[in-house]
Amino acid sequence: MHILIKIFFTLSLATGLNSCGSKEEAGESHGTAQEKASVPKEAVQEPEAPMIASLTEAQIKATGITLGNIEQKNLTAIIKANGALRVPNNNKANATSLYGGVIKTLKVQLGDYVQKGQVIATIENPQFIQLQEEYLTMGSRILLAEQEMQRQKELNEGNAGATKNLQSATAELNALRTRKASLQKQIQLMGINPNRISTANLQSALLVTSPVSGTVSNEFAKIGSYVDVSSPVVEIVDNGLLHLDLQVFEKDLPFIKEGQVVNFVLTNNPTVTYTAKVFKIGSSFEDESKTIAVHCTVTGNKKGLIDGMNITGMISADNIAAPAVPNEAIVEADGKFYIFVQTVQTTGAHAAAGHDDHGHAHDEGEAAHKHSNEQDAARQGQQQGKTLNFEKIEVAKGVSDMGYTAITPVSELAPNAKVVTKGAFFINAKLSSGGHDHAH
């Protein structure tokens, strides 16, 4: 009996001691948790690290990824500028009549090509007949005036006539001769040959002819309308001497010189490219646009080009030596541009050790889970071959030419850094799909 009591007492004492020990451990654990909770999040938050992508040799081969170096390339800078097609005023003309009249016929339509001297329209006015009639009668009037002057001269020589009468006859003859010369000139300006005028050949209509060769770009008159010297019948433009007026910003002006070639496309039809050559650079700003006019002569094909068309011009500036990569080596994400550089860093390198950059231990369960995942990945990598790691580096784009684009890395790169020159989009897709870790 005494023995049984002693054993029960011993078991109760042991149970009490264990219970106290558990409470102390729980208290210690709780204190540690409170200490952890009291640490601000900012103290343990790690800065965002560059993203690393890992690919096996099998993946690299299957996707056609190739590596290369950043090269120094002489790239041609392209300056873009808006502008319009213009025809100089000395290659534009209005077909007009020097005399007022009513349009009887119109012999051209909008868009027709006309030669210099070609008849555009005919104008009628009774005054035209009156001028021709006066011109015809002027001959007989001059003849009578000559006879009168000769008679007065003879009378004056015989002292039978007054000198005043001779002077009056001479003045009358001179006035008639002047009037005839004036009428002859007016008739010639009408387009009528004075030598062909006769009582049976009086012309009632005047011909309006084209002063230049070109295309009819505008019509101002119609049949039956009245026109005079201030009212043009049609406008004619010689598109063979088209000019290109570009509006270039001040910052781009140092790259432009006379003689440079300009490639341009029509704003409404960018599929066809035309060429021009710079012949003059403006010396003042255009209104408040802070642009300078650059005048170019259109060369080569001019088919389909019309005065007033809006265009977009591209001027090739001097060659610029800059570090460059193939265009397909650059990917875009969130409005920024990136390249992929081979690196010795790996995804989750420190996480496998169960520590962060501040030396704090991770949860044992999380470390064991990640360690197991990396062991599986390692076994898979051994089956697929060697693994290469690529770091996503932000760059600023520059000039593009001949399949290459100049770049300026945001962070410094090693001189012999290996860059993904082909297949960068595949690596970027792998990162975007979530198949990556952040380096810790």
Secondary structure, 3 states (H helix, E strand, C coil): CHHHHHHHHHHHHHHHHHHHHHHHHHHHHHHHHHHHHHCCHHHHCCCCCCEEEEEEHHHHHHHCCEEEECEEEEEEEEEEEEEEEECCHHHEEEECCCCCEEEEEECCCCCCEECCCCEEEEEECHHHHHHHHHHHHHHHHHHHHHHHHHHHHHHHHCCCCCHHHHHHHHHHHHHHHHHHHHHHHHHHHCCCCHHHCCCCCCCCEEEEECCCCEEEEEECCCCCCEECCCCCCEEEECHHHCEEEEEEEHHHHHHCCCCCEEEEEECCEEEEEEEEEEEEEEEEECCCCCEEEEEEEEECCCCCCCCCCEEEEEEEEEEEEEEEEEHHHCEEECCEEEEEEEECCCCCCCHHHCECCCCCECCHHHHHHHHHHHHHHHHHHHHHCCEEEEEEEEEEEEEEECCEEEEEECCCCCCCCEEEEECHHHHHHHHHCCCCEECC
